[in-house]
Every structure is written in structure tokens, then in C-alpha cells.
Amino acid sequence: MRISEGALLVVLAMLVPFIVELRTALSWFGIKLTILETLILGSVITLAVLVWAMRPEKNDTNGGSSRPS
């Protein structure tokens, strides 16, 4: 994993207010999202974060981790 389980939980929890406020901010520009569209957008963003978090990290050319110990 690219991120610890605790940090992933925090990121996912912060997505909820982010998505709600994104809907509000978009309405200022005349872009109206329904509840269903907001749920779909939130699901796509959540899925993208989960896919990123679950992908293994790239290794160095010598086989070691790219993170310092």
C-alpha cells in the first residue's frame, strides 16, 4: 500500500465534506448537480483514491523500496 490504513481512513473521511462543498462551489458557477450526480462523483473520487492507495509502490533498480527506512 502507498499509504497507511489510518491515513487512508482520514483521507476518505475528508472526502465527504469536500464533495458536499464542491457541489456548493460549482453552483456558484451555474453548474447544478443533483444528489444522484453528487453520489456518482463522490463514488468515482473514492474509487480513484482507493485504487491509488492499493497499488504497490515502484521499486528502485536495486530492488529496494523508494521510501527511506
Order of alpha helices (4+ residues) and beta strands (2+ residues): alpha-alpha
